[in-house]
């Protein structure tokens, strides 16, 4: 067999080396140095020495797997979840929460400084409980058949393994709100008893302020026997059950009340399919911080971009003269309008527009605003940033789930004469690599 030389091919040296970590990266990997090269080692904490083996090698950095830890950091703790290390949901339960937050805040500060040249502090961190915080979760469903073990056929319900499509059967999940965690085992048993067990897609658990709900995605129409079993589960465990035959349909069992949650003293009704912030306690503080930073006054006209169903829009509307929310998902816009009426807020307008398209002819873009809030998805808000500059608002609050695009978009405001006044890291997802933040800009 003929082999051709590739100048980009690098042979990974597989021998064991000894390193000491001096930092954590945003994913919670230990960062060590060896012969002038940065080495990333999953599971290694700052100050810990270990024997590692390289698994991937680039010109300036390498990745390695932990072979043997030679010392323990005082920040190393025992993970509470029995699935830790297999389930891909939480990567940092072995790290003390204080170190998790400090490392993420440091990463955020570093990215902003590197991209903008501005030195900032992302502390104090906005935080809540480290466990029992997650009020929404989607669990995969897979009917598993083991060869020559007919009795072992079962529906596996759980989260995906790290960097794999394989499911981990989840029996406990301590980051879930207790009201949802206690449903895991009885729900798995109920689904395994359905006739349609082989043709189920996924299940979502959500904790509304008026109780838990479950959304089951099924691939074939459910027979009445299965619906009866789900109705029994609903009554026994006081769970509102919804069925979804496809990505748009929604059928409720037992006619449950509309789910809702509170923020800023307001009641927000939502659909089981709607996005709501996973961490309620951090969300409450985040909204309050945004309102404080914007220094809202009765004569303000506020623009809320990527507004969802009004998580910020509605609380802001209690204070100002007018607020316009712009969102690309029609159902979220409809719910925002419904909630504005529900809370007797007639100074709020919601616009259904694609903020990733040409915005110049969108109706909201012709209006004037003196304060702006935006909460974009991971891709950031490149297209709308130039229009925000044209609006010349006094203050801008940018809420971000991706520090890289936040730093990139910040440069546009800074080049237009704005200054970064405050930065906060949001510990929205403890024990994970997700890094949420918010920044206040002022002219």
SELUM-979529 format. One line per 3 residues: number of its first residue (from 1); their letters; for each residue x, y, z of C-alpha. Coordinates in Angstrom, 3 decimals, m for minus. Example, Ala and Ser with C-alpha at 12.3 -4.5 7.8 and 13.67 -1.06 7.14 Angstrom:
2
1> as> 12.300/m4.500/7.800  13.670/m1.060/7.140
***
This chain:
443
1> xxx> 0.000/0.000/0.000  1.434/3.366/m1.032  1.511/6.096/1.643
4> xxx> 1.799/9.746/0.736  3.545/12.337/2.882  1.262/14.962/4.415
7> xxx> 2.951/18.060/5.864  m0.031/18.540/8.236  0.135/15.047/9.698
10> xxx> 1.574/14.986/13.192  2.586/11.867/15.061  1.317/11.937/18.636
13> xxx> 3.974/10.932/21.125  2.202/8.341/23.271  4.733/8.085/26.086
16> xxx> 3.800/9.091/29.640  4.787/12.553/30.840  4.420/14.216/34.230
19> xxx> 2.763/17.641/34.390  1.310/20.032/36.975  m1.841/22.009/36.179
22> xxx> m1.790/25.713/36.919  m5.241/26.716/35.674  m8.649/25.605/34.410
25> xxx> m10.057/26.415/30.983  m13.706/27.236/30.243  m14.527/23.515/29.836
28> xxx> m13.070/22.687/33.255  m9.967/21.007/31.828  m6.685/21.370/33.664
31> xxx> m4.163/23.579/31.863  m0.519/22.478/32.241  2.766/23.362/30.512
34> xxx> 5.373/20.954/29.165  8.439/21.928/27.171  6.864/25.244/26.202
37> xxx> 3.577/23.697/25.040  0.147/24.065/26.662  m1.389/20.722/27.634
40> xxx> m5.129/20.336/28.317  m6.033/17.464/30.664  m9.639/16.629/31.538
43> xxx> m10.080/15.859/35.244  m6.951/17.664/36.460  m7.234/20.635/38.829
46> xxx> m4.855/23.554/39.448  m1.925/22.516/41.649  m2.367/18.819/40.940
49> xxx> 0.520/16.809/39.509  m0.238/13.829/37.299  1.074/11.374/34.799
52> xxx> m0.692/11.908/31.465  m0.596/10.541/27.940  m0.986/12.773/24.889
55> xxx> m4.023/12.027/22.724  m3.826/14.940/20.269  m0.912/17.209/19.434
58> xxx> m0.898/20.529/17.584  1.854/23.069/17.004  1.098/25.171/20.102
61> xxx> m0.999/22.899/22.302  m1.867/19.286/23.006  m4.598/17.273/24.682
64> xxx> m3.870/14.457/27.090  m5.727/11.862/29.107  m5.123/11.379/32.795
67> xxx> m3.185/8.201/33.585  m2.442/8.669/37.308  m3.013/11.623/39.611
70> xxx> m0.025/12.131/41.912  m1.531/14.787/44.199  m4.956/16.196/45.103
73> xxx> m6.100/19.799/45.086  m8.014/21.147/48.118  m10.625/22.212/45.534
76> xxx> m11.319/18.591/44.552  m14.701/17.399/45.854  m16.701/14.185/45.571
79> xxx> m19.270/14.394/42.748  m22.797/13.995/44.060  m24.161/12.340/40.914
82> xxx> m23.621/8.570/40.478  m23.530/9.079/36.697  m20.662/11.601/36.796
85> xxx> m17.869/10.758/34.376  m20.203/8.835/32.064  m23.092/11.231/31.484
88> xxx> m22.121/14.218/29.353  m24.395/16.641/31.203  m22.089/17.850/33.994
91> xxx> m18.334/17.955/33.503  m17.236/19.760/36.662  m18.905/18.160/39.692
94> xxx> m15.439/17.193/40.949  m14.526/20.904/41.186  m15.488/23.029/44.199
97> xxx> m18.166/25.560/43.099  m16.016/28.559/44.098  m13.246/27.418/41.730
100> xxx> m15.751/26.724/38.934  m17.082/30.278/39.147  m13.687/31.895/39.485
103> xxx> m12.346/29.995/36.465  m15.309/30.937/34.274  m15.126/34.568/35.347
106> xxx> m11.400/34.581/34.549  m12.082/33.138/31.074  m14.681/35.834/30.431
109> xxx> m12.317/38.593/31.575  m9.511/37.170/29.427  m11.635/37.007/26.269
112> xxx> m12.887/40.571/26.649  m9.359/41.845/27.319  m7.905/39.894/24.375
115> xxx> m10.558/40.995/21.885  m11.145/44.575/23.015  m8.077/45.593/25.017
118> xxx> m10.352/46.516/27.938  m9.521/45.142/31.394  m12.707/44.297/33.313
121> xxx> m13.832/42.366/36.374  m16.686/39.864/35.948  m17.256/39.587/39.682
124> xxx> m19.164/39.307/41.909  m20.797/36.356/40.170  m24.591/36.104/40.041
127> xxx> m25.326/32.678/41.469  m27.881/30.330/42.971  m27.864/26.793/44.397
130> xxx> m25.240/24.417/42.971  m27.691/21.500/42.971  m31.446/21.208/42.495
133> xxx> m31.540/24.254/40.209  m32.567/22.936/36.796  m36.271/23.338/36.074
136> xxx> m36.195/22.032/32.496  m34.533/18.985/30.938  m34.871/16.936/27.754
139> xxx> m34.126/13.222/28.072  m33.479/10.977/25.111  m35.389/7.705/24.652
142> xxx> m33.956/4.628/22.957  m35.403/1.124/22.837  m32.440/m1.134/23.424
145> xxx> m32.276/m4.782/22.430  m29.340/m6.909/23.546  m28.669/m9.937/21.393
148> xxx> m29.542/m13.298/22.999  m31.020/m11.451/26.002  m34.718/m11.091/25.189
151> xxx> m35.574/m10.266/28.815  m33.127/m7.346/28.735  m35.121/m5.438/26.142
154> xxx> m36.018/m2.067/27.598  m36.449/1.615/26.904  m33.417/3.573/28.022
157> xxx> m34.231/7.105/29.226  m31.373/9.472/29.868  m28.765/11.962/28.711
160> xxx> m26.093/11.407/26.101  m22.589/10.367/26.982  m19.879/12.936/26.460
163> xxx> m19.063/13.181/22.721  m21.333/10.230/21.942  m24.869/9.474/20.802
166> xxx> m25.148/6.651/23.334  m27.600/7.273/26.169  m26.820/6.905/29.856
169> xxx> m29.822/5.501/31.724  m30.477/8.211/34.304  m31.981/7.141/37.622
172> xxx> m30.831/10.195/39.591  m29.958/13.732/38.545  m29.099/15.997/41.496
175> xxx> m28.961/19.162/39.363  m32.667/18.762/38.553  m35.216/20.406/40.778
178> xxx> m36.259/17.716/43.312  m39.845/17.791/41.987  m38.500/16.619/38.605
181> xxx> m35.811/14.251/39.863  m38.364/12.222/41.820  m40.252/11.592/38.559
184> xxx> m37.349/9.892/36.771  m37.808/6.295/37.928  m41.636/6.151/37.857
187> xxx> m41.636/7.855/34.454  m39.141/5.341/33.052  m41.296/2.493/34.364
190> xxx> m44.446/4.032/32.864  m42.883/4.515/29.419  m41.472/0.978/29.429
193> xxx> m45.032/m0.325/29.900  m46.442/1.454/26.852  m47.362/m0.494/23.717
196> xxx> m45.548/2.211/21.732  m42.333/1.767/23.712  m40.293/1.091/20.564
199> xxx> m41.482/4.278/18.847  m40.840/7.089/21.296  m38.590/10.062/20.527
202> xxx> m37.761/12.029/23.675  m39.369/13.367/26.826  m39.109/16.833/28.371
205> xxx> m39.661/17.621/32.024  m40.475/21.183/33.047  m41.253/22.642/36.456
208> xxx> m43.670/25.549/36.205  m44.529/27.593/39.278  m47.908/25.838/39.336
211> xxx> m46.483/22.317/39.094  m44.485/19.893/36.928  m45.314/18.974/33.371
214> xxx> m44.112/16.368/30.885  m43.966/16.555/27.084  m43.668/13.183/25.309
217> xxx> m42.605/13.018/21.683  m44.034/9.880/20.037  m43.319/8.728/16.495
220> xxx> m46.561/6.785/15.866  m50.138/7.586/16.984  m50.720/6.382/20.546
223> xxx> m53.474/3.846/21.167  m56.076/4.501/23.839  m54.473/1.925/26.188
226> xxx> m51.242/3.930/26.216  m53.087/7.195/26.774  m54.888/5.597/29.718
229> xxx> m51.556/4.581/31.250  m50.211/8.105/30.801  m53.379/9.554/32.347
232> xxx> m52.896/7.281/35.364  m49.273/8.424/35.676  m50.437/12.042/35.424
235> xxx> m52.928/11.628/38.281  m50.686/9.519/40.523  m47.746/11.939/40.303
238> xxx> m49.638/15.216/39.827  m47.939/15.894/36.485  m49.506/17.667/33.526
241> xxx> m48.912/15.429/30.485  m48.625/16.700/26.915  m48.178/14.618/23.758
244> xxx> m46.380/15.665/20.577  m46.796/13.603/17.405  m44.422/15.938/15.528
247> xxx> m42.421/19.111/16.059  m45.474/21.399/15.904  m48.448/19.474/17.346
250> xxx> m49.389/19.488/21.030  m52.098/17.453/22.785  m52.825/17.708/26.505
253> xxx> m54.221/14.966/28.715  m56.676/15.717/31.547  m56.945/19.379/30.437
256> xxx> m54.216/20.738/32.748  m54.056/24.441/33.671  m51.748/26.691/31.663
259> xxx> m48.169/26.493/32.996  m46.702/29.756/34.246  m43.753/31.229/36.116
262> xxx> m43.131/34.524/37.854  m40.445/37.094/37.112  m40.256/40.681/38.300
265> xxx> m43.536/40.233/40.152  m45.373/39.278/36.932  m47.059/36.049/35.879
268> xxx> m45.840/34.693/32.528  m47.867/31.905/30.918  m45.928/29.666/28.538
271> xxx> m46.381/26.646/26.300  m44.562/23.397/27.153  m42.547/23.909/23.943
274> xxx> m41.454/27.457/24.820  m37.956/28.371/25.895  m37.738/29.519/29.509
277> xxx> m34.547/30.086/31.489  m33.467/26.830/33.130  m32.269/28.398/36.388
280> xxx> m35.088/30.354/38.030  m33.072/31.922/40.874  m30.340/33.198/38.562
283> xxx> m32.959/34.403/36.076  m34.687/36.507/38.753  m31.373/38.150/39.692
286> xxx> m30.388/38.634/36.045  m33.598/40.500/35.218  m33.276/42.649/38.355
289> xxx> m29.652/43.468/37.494  m30.568/44.482/33.937  m33.303/46.791/35.219
292> xxx> m30.914/48.353/37.728  m28.158/48.846/35.128  m30.533/50.461/32.616
295> xxx> m31.588/52.949/35.312  m35.117/52.892/33.913  m37.213/56.055/34.106
298> xxx> m40.936/56.686/33.407  m40.164/58.535/30.146  m37.804/55.875/28.689
301> xxx> m38.440/54.144/25.368  m36.708/50.750/25.500  m35.837/48.227/22.795
304> xxx> m35.531/44.531/23.753  m33.942/42.472/20.970  m34.161/38.641/20.862
307> xxx> m36.835/39.089/23.533  m38.362/35.597/23.569  m41.747/35.665/25.280
310> xxx> m40.860/38.772/27.276  m38.674/37.586/30.168  m37.092/41.071/30.265
313> xxx> m39.674/42.968/28.211  m42.595/42.620/30.598  m40.764/43.590/33.829
316> xxx> m39.255/46.576/31.981  m42.741/47.554/30.809  m43.855/48.104/34.408
319> xxx> m41.496/51.081/34.694  m41.053/52.847/31.355  m43.160/54.779/28.875
322> xxx> m42.859/52.139/26.169  m40.934/48.991/25.323  m40.700/47.111/22.017
325> xxx> m39.693/43.450/21.991  m38.381/41.872/18.779  m38.244/38.099/18.371
328> xxx> m37.898/35.656/15.469  m40.098/32.831/16.823  m43.781/33.488/16.162
331> xxx> m45.133/31.423/19.060  m42.940/33.305/21.542  m44.181/36.626/20.153
334> xxx> m47.785/35.455/20.529  m47.151/34.432/24.129  m45.468/37.760/24.854
337> xxx> m48.525/39.597/23.554  m50.833/37.347/25.590  m48.803/37.940/28.768
340> xxx> m48.773/41.700/28.225  m52.589/41.638/28.172  m52.680/39.232/31.130
343> xxx> m50.603/41.672/33.195  m52.483/44.777/31.963  m49.401/46.258/30.269
346> xxx> m50.588/48.251/27.257  m47.289/50.054/26.653  m45.565/46.953/25.231
349> xxx> m45.347/45.991/21.556  m43.954/42.719/20.233  m42.620/42.357/16.679
352> xxx> m42.088/39.057/14.871  m38.949/39.698/12.808  m35.811/37.812/11.766
355> xxx> m32.909/39.626/13.421  m30.403/37.635/11.368  m31.727/39.127/8.108
358> xxx> m31.681/42.648/6.663  m33.311/44.689/9.422  m33.349/48.066/7.648
361> xxx> m36.975/47.779/6.530  m38.352/46.108/9.636  m40.955/48.353/11.351
364> xxx> m39.199/48.542/14.720  m35.991/49.784/13.075  m37.699/53.072/12.160
367> xxx> m38.445/53.940/15.791  m36.301/55.752/18.325  m35.112/54.278/21.633
370> xxx> m32.953/55.694/24.386  m32.080/52.372/26.036  m31.487/48.903/24.566
373> xxx> m31.288/45.353/25.912  m30.345/42.340/23.803  m30.140/38.641/24.645
376> xxx> m29.040/36.819/21.470  m28.362/33.144/20.870  m24.818/31.740/20.712
379> xxx> m24.188/33.220/17.256  m24.360/36.689/18.752  m25.847/39.821/17.227
382> xxx> m23.499/41.036/14.492  m26.235/42.260/12.148  m28.087/44.409/14.717
385> xxx> m25.015/45.927/16.394  m24.526/48.607/13.731  m28.174/49.622/14.052
388> xxx> m27.844/49.900/17.817  m24.971/52.306/17.214  m27.231/54.371/14.899
391> xxx> m29.899/54.533/17.607  m27.271/56.056/19.933  m28.941/54.854/23.150
394> xxx> m27.680/56.117/26.500  m27.216/52.586/27.827  m27.000/49.089/26.347
397> xxx> m27.236/45.833/28.313  m25.959/42.774/26.427  m26.883/39.366/27.908
400> xxx> m24.771/36.564/26.442  m24.534/32.776/26.411  m21.288/32.827/24.386
403> xxx> m18.337/34.918/25.605  m16.607/34.708/22.218  m19.423/36.410/20.284
406> xxx> m19.989/38.815/23.186  m16.367/39.967/22.964  m16.634/40.267/19.165
409> xxx> m19.856/42.322/19.280  m18.524/44.498/22.103  m15.860/45.887/19.788
412> xxx> m18.545/47.515/17.618  m19.937/49.474/20.556  m16.490/50.375/21.866
415> xxx> m15.404/51.672/18.466  m18.549/53.841/18.422  m17.546/55.554/21.640
418> xxx> m19.286/53.379/24.237  m17.534/52.229/27.398  m17.884/49.005/29.374
421> xxx> m19.216/50.039/32.759  m19.931/46.675/34.412  m19.617/42.947/33.700
424> xxx> m21.184/40.062/35.619  m20.698/36.336/35.136  m23.936/34.376/35.541
427> xxx> m23.623/30.919/37.087  m26.701/29.753/35.177  m25.460/26.152/34.741
430> xxx> m23.272/25.048/37.684  m20.985/22.039/37.032  m21.058/22.599/33.261
433> xxx> m18.870/24.497/30.801  m21.686/26.895/29.853  m20.610/30.481/30.492
436> xxx> m23.373/33.096/30.687  m22.727/36.771/31.287  m24.097/40.298/31.004
439> xxx> m22.391/43.602/30.211  m23.452/47.218/30.665  m22.288/49.740/28.049
442> xx> m22.714/53.496/28.354  m21.832/56.466/26.139
***
